[in-house]
Amino acid sequence: MERFGQLGIHLPSLLIYLINFSLLLALLYLMGYKPILNMLDKRSAAIKEGLEHAQQAKEQAARAQEQIKAQVEQARQEGQAIIARAAQMGERVKEEARAQARQEAEALITRARGEITRERDEAIAQLRQEFADLTVRAAGKVIGRSLDRETHRQLIEEVLEESSPRQ
């Protein structure tokens, strides 16, 4: 013990210091180190959970992006189908309009032909009438006397009808 004394170490004080230090270390371990370790474990767990959530969110975002791509592609295909149907409908409407225009043109041509035939028949009738009047006048001048105009007209009409071509 004297050796310690020569070094300036007092053994009972050293033991008290060691006991105090051990008590302080035990107290710090129980009061400070354990709560700090618990807090660090909780923080580590929270960080790990946050990373897992971030990974899940990343995976969900990737799935959502794939779904959006699929929906965009589907919408593009539907748009093309709508455009194709509209083009077909436009062609059908155009063909119907052409057919209707042809029908109207044919009806107009038929009506015009009917009018032409009617006007021709009227012109022929008028020409016959004038020819009959002219013939009566000419016959009256040739004979030199006036015949019964109505009888003469009937006679000319009969001759004209016999000589006209049948239609």
Protein Blocks (a to p, Z undefined) as FASTA:
>chain_A
ZZmmmnopafklmmmmmmmmmmmmmmmmmmmmmmmmmmmmmmmmmmmmmmmmmmmmmmmm
mmmmmmmmmmmmmmmmmmmmmmmmmmmmmmmmmmmmmmmmmmmmmmmmmmmmmmmmmmmm
mmmmmmmmmmmmmmmmmmmmmnopacdfklmmmmmmmmmmmmpccZZ
